[in-house]
């Protein structure tokens, strides 16, 4: 018997057809052709760079392009003389000569959740005034604050603003101890609300917003630090979004590994990168992972980034493992039918995108006391004469044999060897992120993550 291209013992063939060397030569020839598929290269897009600062002034005294005020339904209550009872709105309305009262009435703005109104002004310190409806109460959860940030981003984009401020009509509606976290969540929501992937468009809208002030959320070193962390995390999320949005003819396993290596080189003071090619994975007996990769013209890459804190003193070791199928056709159990969404299977590396996005954020934050291993078994699940078939038996790197009933269960096969590798790093805990099956969403809905095994 001889080793197959993906580590399974099979009877020796009577000719050289199907041997490892021939498969590798065939793959090299095919990869040369595949590399030019579509002749597509992403445009160089200026990254989002928005600065956030929490300040302690009256909203009506702020100067810039657009001032947005978040209001509840209660904030819009009027006195018998038809003036606002809310102090912030009353002062703004007086400054604008009653324009705020008139506009809110004409636009039927009642402060309901999701309502937005933007007014163009003249002769004021701010050129536009936006009203953002909060519903019955001020945001008191991180998710609600991120939603407010996204609405604020919509106001800023519609006004093509370079500078913007967000204030609460009733800042007392948010408890003091929650305000730093609220400010950070709003900053994250704003950045993510501004995000657009324009790398593959011939024409795109430029984001003008550069400076944001938050009013009524407190100010000082604690708030500033939370805003800084929010920017780092948002940068990692956007990096992950860019990876997920990249088409499979551009983001191959090799390119994904290159992106991981860039993280290590950018943050070389805390990161090291180990990229294993197909030959090295075979030496480590990763037959389960290589079985999935066997049919593709694009060779697999096993990615291992290691974060070690500045100064050492490691108290805990963690591993974050992400599924990295840069495209999943389903293999011989090909994805067919409308519900399978084969055209969206470039997203099947969402777990690896989250892992690498987290690595990027960690490189900026540099938390002490923890060592983190970021692990991705990147490959494609395609169809060819060299690929695995339903009924094949593959052998993982821990010696366990696995019978493949369905080639579209490829995520479990790649993760098997990735998790074995993670265990060998001597970690205390492992976090596994994967897009394993759409039926998990059927069971839990779009807002809840779950284990689909």
Secondary structure, DSSP 8 states (H G I E B T S, - for coil): -EE-TTS-EE---SSSTT-HHHHHHHHHHHHHHHTTGGG-----------EEEEE-S-GGG--EEEEEEEE-TGGG-B-TTS-BSSHHHHHHHHHTTTHHHHHHHHTT----TT-EEEEE-SSSSEEEEEEEE-TTS---SHHHHHHHHHHHHHHHHHTT-SEEEEEETTGGGS-GGGHHHHHHHHHHHHHHHH----TT-SS-------EEEEESS--SHHHHHHHHHHHHHHHHHHHHHHHHHS-TTTS-HHHHHHHHHHHHHHTTTTEEEEEE-HHHHHHTT-HHHHHHHTT-SS--EEEEEEE--TT----EEEEEEEEEEEEE--TTS---SGGG-GGGGGGGGHHHHHHHHHHHHHHHH--SSEEEEEEEEEEEE--STTS--TT-EEE-TTS-EEE-S-TT-HHHHHHHHHHHHHHTTT-SEEEEE----THHHHHH-TT------
